[in-house]
Amino acid sequence: MIHDTFDLAQVELPAYSDECYADATAIDCAYPADELMKIFSGSLAEKDAAVHTFLSNFNYGS
């Protein structure tokens, strides 16, 4: 993996706040939370079972 190739470090940003995002030219905090939803056709399992299984089992967590 690329993480093994380079000496990377996690950058800790200040917590998100509405005040931090008030001026778009001076944002200096973490991104706001964003809910991510997986959406795919109900008929996908019939069309391509492997893709349906992959998407069903895929996780976006850290």
PQR file with spaces between the fields and no chain letter, atoms N, CA, C, O and H, PARSE charges and radii, in Angstrom:
ATOM       1  N    MET     1       0.826   -1.185    0.000 -0.4000 1.5000
ATOM       2  CA   MET     1       0.000    0.000    0.000 -0.0000 2.0000
ATOM       3  C    MET     1       0.869    1.247    0.000  0.5500 1.7000
ATOM       4  O    MET     1       2.027    1.223    0.418 -0.5500 1.4000
ATOM       5  N    ILE     2       0.299    2.306   -0.466 -0.4000 1.5000
ATOM       6  CA   ILE     2       1.058    3.553   -0.557 -0.0000 2.0000
ATOM       7  C    ILE     2       1.474    4.061    0.817  0.5500 1.7000
ATOM       8  O    ILE     2       2.500    4.728    0.946 -0.5500 1.4000
ATOM       9  H    ILE     2      -0.641    2.325   -0.805  0.4000 1.0000
ATOM      10  N    HIS     3       0.683    3.750    1.849 -0.4000 1.5000
ATOM      11  CA   HIS     3       1.041    4.195    3.198 -0.0000 2.0000
ATOM      12  C    HIS     3       2.338    3.559    3.673  0.5500 1.7000
ATOM      13  O    HIS     3       3.038    4.128    4.511 -0.5500 1.4000
ATOM      14  H    HIS     3      -0.151    3.208    1.744  0.4000 1.0000
ATOM      15  N    ASP     4       2.659    2.401    3.151 -0.4000 1.5000
ATOM      16  CA   ASP     4       3.906    1.734    3.515 -0.0000 2.0000
ATOM      17  C    ASP     4       5.098    2.306    2.763  0.5500 1.7000
ATOM      18  O    ASP     4       6.239    2.168    3.202 -0.5500 1.4000
ATOM      19  H    ASP     4       2.091    1.939    2.470  0.4000 1.0000
ATOM      20  N    THR     5       4.832    2.949    1.628 -0.4000 1.5000
ATOM      21  CA   THR     5       5.891    3.480    0.785 -0.0000 2.0000
ATOM      22  C    THR     5       6.411    4.826    1.284  0.5500 1.7000
ATOM      23  O    THR     5       7.606    5.108    1.187 -0.5500 1.4000
ATOM      24  H    THR     5       3.904    3.061    1.271  0.4000 1.0000
ATOM      25  N    PHE     6       5.525    5.646    1.809 -0.4000 1.5000
ATOM      26  CA   PHE     6       5.885    6.997    2.232 -0.0000 2.0000
ATOM      27  C    PHE     6       5.746    7.142    3.741  0.5500 1.7000
ATOM      28  O    PHE     6       4.949    6.447    4.370 -0.5500 1.4000
ATOM      29  H    PHE     6       4.555    5.417    1.888  0.4000 1.0000
ATOM      30  N    ASP     7       6.515    8.038    4.307 -0.4000 1.5000
ATOM      31  CA   ASP     7       6.464    8.325    5.737 -0.0000 2.0000
ATOM      32  C    ASP     7       5.385    9.391    5.959  0.5500 1.7000
ATOM      33  O    ASP     7       5.678   10.585    6.016 -0.5500 1.4000
ATOM      34  H    ASP     7       7.163    8.604    3.796  0.4000 1.0000
ATOM      35  N    LEU     8       4.139    8.940    6.081 -0.4000 1.5000
ATOM      36  CA   LEU     8       3.010    9.851    6.220 -0.0000 2.0000
ATOM      37  C    LEU     8       2.638   10.045    7.680  0.5500 1.7000
ATOM      38  O    LEU     8       2.893    9.178    8.515 -0.5500 1.4000
ATOM      39  H    LEU     8       3.900    7.970    6.035  0.4000 1.0000
ATOM      40  N    ALA     9       2.037   11.179    7.979 -0.4000 1.5000
ATOM      41  CA   ALA     9       1.581   11.465    9.338 -0.0000 2.0000
ATOM      42  C    ALA     9       0.173   12.028    9.282  0.5500 1.7000
ATOM      43  O    ALA     9      -0.161   12.799    8.383 -0.5500 1.4000
ATOM      44  H    ALA     9       1.830   11.883    7.300  0.4000 1.0000
ATOM      45  N    GLN    10      -0.652   11.641   10.245 -0.4000 1.5000
ATOM      46  CA   GLN    10      -2.002   12.172   10.353 -0.0000 2.0000
ATOM      47  C    GLN    10      -1.924   13.632   10.795  0.5500 1.7000
ATOM      48  O    GLN    10      -1.240   13.951   11.767 -0.5500 1.4000
ATOM      49  H    GLN    10      -0.381   11.014   10.975  0.4000 1.0000
ATOM      50  N    VAL    11      -2.607   14.499   10.099 -0.4000 1.5000
ATOM      51  CA   VAL    11      -2.649   15.910   10.462 -0.0000 2.0000
ATOM      52  C    VAL    11      -3.908   16.132   11.288  0.5500 1.7000
ATOM      53  O    VAL    11      -5.017   15.894   10.811 -0.5500 1.4000
ATOM      54  H    VAL    11      -3.163   14.240    9.309  0.4000 1.0000
ATOM      55  N    GLU    12      -3.743   16.575   12.492 -0.4000 1.5000
ATOM      56  CA   GLU    12      -4.882   16.842   13.371 -0.0000 2.0000
ATOM      57  C    GLU    12      -5.291   18.300   13.203  0.5500 1.7000
ATOM      58  O    GLU    12      -4.515   19.215   13.481 -0.5500 1.4000
ATOM      59  H    GLU    12      -2.842   16.768   12.879  0.4000 1.0000
ATOM      60  N    LEU    13      -6.517   18.499   12.745 -0.4000 1.5000
ATOM      61  CA   LEU    13      -7.049   19.844   12.563 -0.0000 2.0000
ATOM      62  C    LEU    13      -7.927   20.212   13.744  0.5500 1.7000
ATOM      63  O    LEU    13      -8.480   19.335   14.408 -0.5500 1.4000
ATOM      64  H    LEU    13      -7.147   17.756   12.519  0.4000 1.0000
ATOM      65  N    PRO    14      -8.062   21.521   14.015 -0.5600 1.5000
ATOM      66  CA   PRO    14      -9.018   21.921   15.056  0.2800 2.0000
ATOM      67  C    PRO    14     -10.416   21.422   14.689  0.5500 1.7000
ATOM      68  O    PRO    14     -10.735   21.276   13.509 -0.5500 1.4000
ATOM      69  N    ALA    15     -11.230   21.167   15.679 -0.4000 1.5000
ATOM      70  CA   ALA    15     -12.582   20.661   15.442 -0.0000 2.0000
ATOM      71  C    ALA    15     -13.395   21.648   14.596  0.5500 1.7000
ATOM      72  O    ALA    15     -13.183   22.859   14.644 -0.5500 1.4000
ATOM      73  H    ALA    15     -10.971   21.286   16.638  0.4000 1.0000
ATOM      74  N    TYR    16     -14.323   21.093   13.827 -0.4000 1.5000
ATOM      75  CA   TYR    16     -15.206   21.919   13.011 -0.0000 2.0000
ATOM      76  C    TYR    16     -16.104   22.775   13.903  0.5500 1.7000
ATOM      77  O    TYR    16     -16.536   22.351   14.975 -0.5500 1.4000
ATOM      78  H    TYR    16     -14.495   20.109   13.787  0.4000 1.0000
ATOM      79  N    SER    17     -16.370   23.997   13.427 -0.4000 1.5000
ATOM      80  CA   SER    17     -17.373   24.855   14.067 -0.0000 2.0000
ATOM      81  C    SER    17     -17.978   25.734   12.977  0.5500 1.7000
ATOM      82  O    SER    17     -17.337   26.001   11.961 -0.5500 1.4000
ATOM      83  H    SER    17     -16.019   24.342   12.557  0.4000 1.0000
ATOM      84  N    ASP    18     -19.203   26.178   13.188 -0.4000 1.5000
ATOM      85  CA   ASP    18     -19.848   27.069   12.222 -0.0000 2.0000
ATOM      86  C    ASP    18     -19.055   28.363   12.062  0.5500 1.7000
ATOM      87  O    ASP    18     -18.964   28.911   10.963 -0.5500 1.4000
ATOM      88  H    ASP    18     -19.724   25.961   14.013  0.4000 1.0000
ATOM      89  N    GLU    19     -18.484   28.845   13.159 -0.4000 1.5000
ATOM      90  CA   GLU    19     -17.707   30.082   13.113 -0.0000 2.0000
ATOM      91  C    GLU    19     -16.473   29.926   12.223  0.5500 1.7000
ATOM      92  O    GLU    19     -16.087   30.852   11.509 -0.5500 1.4000
ATOM      93  H    GLU    19     -18.558   28.400   14.052  0.4000 1.0000
ATOM      94  N    CYS    20     -15.861   28.741   12.278 -0.4000 1.5000
ATOM      95  CA   CYS    20     -14.669   28.485   11.480 -0.0000 2.0000
ATOM      96  C    CYS    20     -14.982   28.567    9.988  0.5500 1.7000
ATOM      97  O    CYS    20     -14.149   29.025    9.205 -0.5500 1.4000
ATOM      98  H    CYS    20     -16.174   27.989   12.857  0.4000 1.0000
ATOM      99  N    TYR    21     -16.176   28.127    9.589 -0.4000 1.5000
ATOM     100  CA   TYR    21     -16.562   28.116    8.184 -0.0000 2.0000
ATOM     101  C    TYR    21     -17.272   29.400    7.756  0.5500 1.7000
ATOM     102  O    TYR    21     -17.679   29.512    6.600 -0.5500 1.4000
ATOM     103  H    TYR    21     -16.853   27.755   10.225  0.4000 1.0000
ATOM     104  N    ALA    22     -17.429   30.364    8.652 -0.4000 1.5000
ATOM     105  CA   ALA    22     -18.145   31.602    8.338 -0.0000 2.0000
ATOM     106  C    ALA    22     -17.453   32.397    7.243  0.5500 1.7000
ATOM     107  O    ALA    22     -18.125   33.022    6.423 -0.5500 1.4000
ATOM     108  H    ALA    22     -17.098   30.273    9.591  0.4000 1.0000
ATOM     109  N    ASP    23     -16.133   32.387    7.211 -0.4000 1.5000
ATOM     110  CA   ASP    23     -15.362   33.108    6.193 -0.0000 2.0000
ATOM     111  C    ASP    23     -14.648   32.069    5.327  0.5500 1.7000
ATOM     112  O    ASP    23     -13.655   31.478    5.752 -0.5500 1.4000
ATOM     113  H    ASP    23     -15.587   31.880    7.878  0.4000 1.0000
ATOM     114  N    ALA    24     -15.155   31.850    4.120 -0.4000 1.5000
ATOM     115  CA   ALA    24     -14.618   30.803    3.233 -0.0000 2.0000
ATOM     116  C    ALA    24     -13.154   31.020    2.873  0.5500 1.7000
ATOM     117  O    ALA    24     -12.489   30.073    2.455 -0.5500 1.4000
ATOM     118  H    ALA    24     -15.961   32.330    3.775  0.4000 1.0000
ATOM     119  N    THR    25     -12.637   32.215    3.020 -0.4000 1.5000
ATOM     120  CA   THR    25     -11.232   32.482    2.683 -0.0000 2.0000
ATOM     121  C    THR    25     -10.289   32.199    3.849  0.5500 1.7000
ATOM     122  O    THR    25      -9.069   32.242    3.688 -0.5500 1.4000
ATOM     123  H    THR    25     -13.177   32.985    3.360  0.4000 1.0000
ATOM     124  N    ALA    26     -10.855   31.907    5.030 -0.4000 1.5000
ATOM     125  CA   ALA    26     -10.013   31.735    6.212 -0.0000 2.0000
ATOM     126  C    ALA    26     -10.330   30.461    6.985  0.5500 1.7000
ATOM     127  O    ALA    26     -10.144   30.422    8.201 -0.5500 1.4000
ATOM     128  H    ALA    26     -11.846   31.871    5.160  0.4000 1.0000
ATOM     129  N    ILE    27     -10.801   29.426    6.314 -0.4000 1.5000
ATOM     130  CA   ILE    27     -11.141   28.177    6.992 -0.0000 2.0000
ATOM     131  C    ILE    27      -9.865   27.508    7.496  0.5500 1.7000
ATOM     132  O    ILE    27      -8.933   27.268    6.729 -0.5500 1.4000
ATOM     133  H    ILE    27     -10.952   29.457    5.326  0.4000 1.0000
ATOM     134  N    ASP    28      -9.836   27.214    8.788 -0.4000 1.5000
ATOM     135  CA   ASP    28      -8.654   26.555    9.355 -0.0000 2.0000
ATOM     136  C    ASP    28      -9.056   25.511   10.400  0.5500 1.7000
ATOM     137  O    ASP    28      -8.473   25.426   11.481 -0.5500 1.4000
ATOM     138  H    ASP    28     -10.594   27.410    9.411  0.4000 1.0000
ATOM     139  N    CYS    29     -10.072   24.720   10.039 -0.4000 1.5000
ATOM     140  CA   CYS    29     -10.514   23.655   10.936 -0.0000 2.0000
ATOM     141  C    CYS    29     -10.933   22.443   10.106  0.5500 1.7000
ATOM     142  O    CYS    29     -10.897   22.480    8.876 -0.5500 1.4000
ATOM     143  H    CYS    29     -10.546   24.789    9.161  0.4000 1.0000
ATOM     144  N    ALA    30     -11.326   21.382   10.782 -0.4000 1.5000
ATOM     145  CA   ALA    30     -11.723   20.148   10.117 -0.0000 2.0000
ATOM     146  C    ALA    30     -13.004   20.355    9.304  0.5500 1.7000
ATOM     147  O    ALA    30     -13.725   21.334    9.493 -0.5500 1.4000
ATOM     148  H    ALA    30     -11.355   21.352   11.781  0.4000 1.0000
ATOM     149  N    TYR    31     -13.266   19.420    8.404 -0.4000 1.5000
ATOM     150  CA   TYR    31     -14.493   19.458    7.616 -0.0000 2.0000
ATOM     151  C    TYR    31     -15.699   19.149    8.496  0.5500 1.7000
ATOM     152  O    TYR    31     -15.567   18.451    9.501 -0.5500 1.4000
ATOM     153  H    TYR    31     -12.680   18.625    8.250  0.4000 1.0000
ATOM     154  N    PRO    32     -16.868   19.658    8.131 -0.5600 1.5000
ATOM     155  CA   PRO    32     -18.070   19.272    8.880  0.2800 2.0000
ATOM     156  C    PRO    32     -18.400   17.804    8.627  0.5500 1.7000
ATOM     157  O    PRO    32     -18.002   17.240    7.607 -0.5500 1.4000
ATOM     158  N    ALA    33     -19.120   17.194    9.546 -0.4000 1.5000
ATOM     159  CA   ALA    33     -19.536   15.805    9.378 -0.0000 2.0000
ATOM     160  C    ALA    33     -20.452   15.700    8.165  0.5500 1.7000
ATOM     161  O    ALA    33     -21.246   16.601    7.894 -0.5500 1.4000
ATOM     162  H    ALA    33     -19.443   17.652   10.375  0.4000 1.0000
ATOM     163  N    ASP    34     -20.336   14.610    7.453 -0.4000 1.5000
ATOM     164  CA   ASP    34     -21.147   14.402    6.264 -0.0000 2.0000
ATOM     165  C    ASP    34     -21.612   12.956    6.244  0.5500 1.7000
ATOM     166  O    ASP    34     -20.795   12.038    6.312 -0.5500 1.4000
ATOM     167  H    ASP    34     -19.691   13.878    7.673  0.4000 1.0000
ATOM     168  N    GLU    35     -22.917   12.749    6.153 -0.4000 1.5000
ATOM     169  CA   GLU    35     -23.452   11.391    6.111 -0.0000 2.0000
ATOM     170  C    GLU    35     -23.346   10.857    4.695  0.5500 1.7000
ATOM     171  O    GLU    35     -23.782   11.508    3.745 -0.5500 1.4000
ATOM     172  H    GLU    35     -23.581   13.495    6.098  0.4000 1.0000
ATOM     173  N    LEU    36     -22.774    9.687    4.556 -0.4000 1.5000
ATOM     174  CA   LEU    36     -22.602    9.056    3.257 -0.0000 2.0000
ATOM     175  C    LEU    36     -23.549    7.870    3.160  0.5500 1.7000
ATOM     176  O    LEU    36     -23.557    6.991    4.022 -0.5500 1.4000
ATOM     177  H    LEU    36     -22.420    9.159    5.327  0.4000 1.0000
ATOM     178  N    MET    37     -24.345    7.858    2.102 -0.4000 1.5000
ATOM     179  CA   MET    37     -25.296    6.767    1.924 -0.0000 2.0000
ATOM     180  C    MET    37     -24.949    5.997    0.660  0.5500 1.7000
ATOM     181  O    MET    37     -24.592    6.583   -0.362 -0.5500 1.4000
ATOM     182  H    MET    37     -24.339    8.572    1.402  0.4000 1.0000
ATOM     183  N    LYS    38     -25.060    4.670    0.743 -0.4000 1.5000
ATOM     184  CA   LYS    38     -24.892    3.825   -0.427 -0.0000 2.0000
ATOM     185  C    LYS    38     -26.270    3.607   -1.029  0.5500 1.7000
ATOM     186  O    LYS    38     -27.203    3.207   -0.332 -0.5500 1.4000
ATOM     187  H    LYS    38     -25.351    4.194    1.573  0.4000 1.0000
ATOM     188  N    ILE    39     -26.397    3.870   -2.319 -0.4000 1.5000
ATOM     189  CA   ILE    39     -27.674    3.674   -3.000 -0.0000 2.0000
ATOM     190  C    ILE    39     -27.412    2.909   -4.283  0.5500 1.7000
ATOM     191  O    ILE    39     -26.561    3.292   -5.087 -0.5500 1.4000
ATOM     192  H    ILE    39     -25.640    4.195   -2.885  0.4000 1.0000
ATOM     193  N    PHE    40     -28.147    1.833   -4.468 -0.4000 1.5000
ATOM     194  CA   PHE    40     -28.066    1.107   -5.730 -0.0000 2.0000
ATOM     195  C    PHE    40     -29.402    0.443   -6.002  0.5500 1.7000
ATOM     196  O    PHE    40     -30.220    0.277   -5.097 -0.5500 1.4000
ATOM     197  H    PHE    40     -28.839    1.522   -3.815  0.4000 1.0000
ATOM     198  N    SER    41     -29.611    0.077   -7.210 -0.4000 1.5000
ATOM     199  CA   SER    41     -30.881   -0.471   -7.668 -0.0000 2.0000
ATOM     200  C    SER    41     -31.240   -1.761   -6.948  0.5500 1.7000
ATOM     201  O    SER    41     -30.378   -2.603   -6.695 -0.5500 1.4000
ATOM     202  H    SER    41     -28.947    0.212   -7.945  0.4000 1.0000
ATOM     203  N    GLY    42     -32.511   -1.906   -6.622 -0.4000 1.5000
ATOM     204  CA   GLY    42     -32.990   -3.128   -6.003 -0.0000 2.0000
ATOM     205  C    GLY    42     -32.870   -4.335   -6.912  0.5500 1.7000
ATOM     206  O    GLY    42     -32.849   -5.474   -6.444 -0.5500 1.4000
ATOM     207  H    GLY    42     -33.210   -1.222   -6.826  0.4000 1.0000
ATOM     208  N    SER    43     -32.792   -4.087   -8.216 -0.4000 1.5000
ATOM     209  CA   SER    43     -32.672   -5.196   -9.158 -0.0000 2.0000
ATOM     210  C    SER    43     -31.213   -5.536   -9.474  0.5500 1.7000
ATOM     211  O    SER    43     -30.945   -6.397  -10.311 -0.5500 1.4000
ATOM     212  H    SER    43     -32.809   -3.163   -8.597  0.4000 1.0000
ATOM     213  N    LEU    44     -30.284   -4.871   -8.817 -0.4000 1.5000
ATOM     214  CA   LEU    44     -28.866   -5.127   -9.092 -0.0000 2.0000
ATOM     215  C    LEU    44     -28.480   -6.569   -8.782  0.5500 1.7000
ATOM     216  O    LEU    44     -27.658   -7.155   -9.488 -0.5500 1.4000
ATOM     217  H    LEU    44     -30.502   -4.171   -8.136  0.4000 1.0000
ATOM     218  N    ALA    45     -29.064   -7.144   -7.736 -0.4000 1.5000
ATOM     219  CA   ALA    45     -28.734   -8.529   -7.380 -0.0000 2.0000
ATOM     220  C    ALA    45     -29.041   -9.480   -8.521  0.5500 1.7000
ATOM     221  O    ALA    45     -28.316  -10.452   -8.733 -0.5500 1.4000
ATOM     222  H    ALA    45     -29.731   -6.668   -7.163  0.4000 1.0000
ATOM     223  N    GLU    46     -30.113   -9.209   -9.260 -0.4000 1.5000
ATOM     224  CA   GLU    46     -30.473  -10.051  -10.408 -0.0000 2.0000
ATOM     225  C    GLU    46     -29.580   -9.786  -11.615  0.5500 1.7000
ATOM     226  O    GLU    46     -29.267  -10.696  -12.383 -0.5500 1.4000
ATOM     227  H    GLU    46     -30.703   -8.420   -9.088  0.4000 1.0000
ATOM     228  N    LYS    47     -29.170   -8.518  -11.773 -0.4000 1.5000
ATOM     229  CA   LYS    47     -28.353   -8.142  -12.931 -0.0000 2.0000
ATOM     230  C    LYS    47     -26.902   -8.558  -12.766  0.5500 1.7000
ATOM     231  O    LYS    47     -26.280   -9.044  -13.711 -0.5500 1.4000
ATOM     232  H    LYS    47     -29.424   -7.779  -11.150  0.4000 1.0000
ATOM     233  N    ASP    48     -26.355   -8.366  -11.554 -0.4000 1.5000
ATOM     234  CA   ASP    48     -24.947   -8.714  -11.304 -0.0000 2.0000
ATOM     235  C    ASP    48     -24.761   -8.984   -9.818  0.5500 1.7000
ATOM     236  O    ASP    48     -24.506   -8.067   -9.038 -0.5500 1.4000
ATOM     237  H    ASP    48     -26.860   -7.971  -10.787  0.4000 1.0000
ATOM     238  N    ALA    49     -24.889  -10.229   -9.440 -0.4000 1.5000
ATOM     239  CA   ALA    49     -24.836  -10.621   -8.031 -0.0000 2.0000
ATOM     240  C    ALA    49     -23.509  -10.250   -7.377  0.5500 1.7000
ATOM     241  O    ALA    49     -23.482   -9.874   -6.205 -0.5500 1.4000
ATOM     242  H    ALA    49     -25.095  -10.974  -10.074  0.4000 1.0000
ATOM     243  N    ALA    50     -22.411  -10.353   -8.118 -0.4000 1.5000
ATOM     244  CA   ALA    50     -21.096  -10.041   -7.549 -0.0000 2.0000
ATOM     245  C    ALA    50     -20.991   -8.563   -7.184  0.5500 1.7000
ATOM     246  O    ALA    50     -20.466   -8.222   -6.124 -0.5500 1.4000
ATOM     247  H    ALA    50     -22.433  -10.659   -9.070  0.4000 1.0000
ATOM     248  N    VAL    51     -21.480   -7.698   -8.041 -0.4000 1.5000
ATOM     249  CA   VAL    51     -21.447   -6.253   -7.765 -0.0000 2.0000
ATOM     250  C    VAL    51     -22.369   -5.937   -6.591  0.5500 1.7000
ATOM     251  O    VAL    51     -22.015   -5.138   -5.724 -0.5500 1.4000
ATOM     252  H    VAL    51     -21.907   -7.975   -8.902  0.4000 1.0000
ATOM     253  N    HIS    52     -23.538   -6.552   -6.557 -0.4000 1.5000
ATOM     254  CA   HIS    52     -24.472   -6.342   -5.449 -0.0000 2.0000
ATOM     255  C    HIS    52     -23.831   -6.746   -4.129  0.5500 1.7000
ATOM     256  O    HIS    52     -23.934   -6.014   -3.144 -0.5500 1.4000
ATOM     257  H    HIS    52     -23.825   -7.201   -7.262  0.4000 1.0000
ATOM     258  N    THR    53     -23.179   -7.887   -4.094 -0.4000 1.5000
ATOM     259  CA   THR    53     -22.502   -8.353   -2.883 -0.0000 2.0000
ATOM     260  C    THR    53     -21.396   -7.396   -2.481  0.5500 1.7000
ATOM     261  O    THR    53     -21.265   -7.048   -1.307 -0.5500 1.4000
ATOM     262  H    THR    53     -23.095   -8.481   -4.894  0.4000 1.0000
ATOM     263  N    PHE    54     -20.594   -6.967   -3.457 -0.4000 1.5000
ATOM     264  CA   PHE    54     -19.501   -6.029   -3.174 -0.0000 2.0000
ATOM     265  C    PHE    54     -20.034   -4.750   -2.540  0.5500 1.7000
ATOM     266  O    PHE    54     -19.535   -4.318   -1.501 -0.5500 1.4000
ATOM     267  H    PHE    54     -20.700   -7.249   -4.410  0.4000 1.0000
ATOM     268  N    LEU    55     -21.046   -4.142   -3.158 -0.4000 1.5000
ATOM     269  CA   LEU    55     -21.585   -2.889   -2.638 -0.0000 2.0000
ATOM     270  C    LEU    55     -22.253   -3.082   -1.281  0.5500 1.7000
ATOM     271  O    LEU    55     -22.169   -2.206   -0.420 -0.5500 1.4000
ATOM     272  H    LEU    55     -21.451   -4.494   -4.002  0.4000 1.0000
ATOM     273  N    SER    56     -22.903   -4.200   -1.086 -0.4000 1.5000
ATOM     274  CA   SER    56     -23.561   -4.483    0.191 -0.0000 2.0000
ATOM     275  C    SER    56     -22.547   -4.607    1.323  0.5500 1.7000
ATOM     276  O    SER    56     -22.823   -4.202    2.452 -0.5500 1.4000
ATOM     277  H    SER    56     -22.971   -4.912   -1.785  0.4000 1.0000
ATOM     278  N    ASN    57     -21.381   -5.161    1.029 -0.4000 1.5000
ATOM     279  CA   ASN    57     -20.364   -5.392    2.053 -0.0000 2.0000
ATOM     280  C    ASN    57     -19.344   -4.274    2.177  0.5500 1.7000
ATOM     281  O    ASN    57     -18.537   -4.282    3.106 -0.5500 1.4000
ATOM     282  H    ASN    57     -21.156   -5.491    0.112  0.4000 1.0000
ATOM     283  N    PHE    58     -19.360   -3.319    1.268 -0.4000 1.5000
ATOM     284  CA   PHE    58     -18.362   -2.237    1.275 -0.0000 2.0000
ATOM     285  C    PHE    58     -18.646   -1.280    2.428  0.5500 1.7000
ATOM     286  O    PHE    58     -19.790   -0.874    2.629 -0.5500 1.4000
ATOM     287  H    PHE    58     -20.016   -3.313    0.513  0.4000 1.0000
ATOM     288  N    ASN    59     -17.610   -0.919    3.187 -0.4000 1.5000
ATOM     289  CA   ASN    59     -17.727    0.022    4.306 -0.0000 2.0000
ATOM     290  C    ASN    59     -16.842    1.221    4.059  0.5500 1.7000
ATOM     291  O    ASN    59     -15.734    1.096    3.538 -0.5500 1.4000
ATOM     292  H    ASN    59     -16.680   -1.249    3.024  0.4000 1.0000
ATOM     293  N    TYR    60     -17.339    2.383    4.436 -0.4000 1.5000
ATOM     294  CA   TYR    60     -16.594    3.621    4.272 -0.0000 2.0000
ATOM     295  C    TYR    60     -16.011    4.116    5.584  0.5500 1.7000
ATOM     296  O    TYR    60     -15.536    5.250    5.644 -0.5500 1.4000
ATOM     297  H    TYR    60     -18.240    2.484    4.859  0.4000 1.0000
ATOM     298  N    GLY    61     -16.028    3.325    6.618 -0.4000 1.5000
ATOM     299  CA   GLY    61     -15.532    3.749    7.932 -0.0000 2.0000
ATOM     300  C    GLY    61     -14.021    3.861    7.964  0.5500 1.7000
ATOM     301  O    GLY    61     -13.318    3.438    7.047 -0.5500 1.4000
ATOM     302  H    GLY    61     -16.413    2.404    6.569  0.4000 1.0000
ATOM     303  N    SER    62     -13.556    4.437    9.037 -0.4000 1.5000
ATOM     304  CA   SER    62     -12.102    4.603    9.191 -0.0000 2.0000
ATOM     305  C    SER    62     -11.499    3.459    9.940  0.5500 1.7000
ATOM     306  O    SER    62     -10.288    3.435   10.160 -0.5500 1.4000
ATOM     307  H    SER    62     -14.128    4.781    9.782  0.4000 1.0000
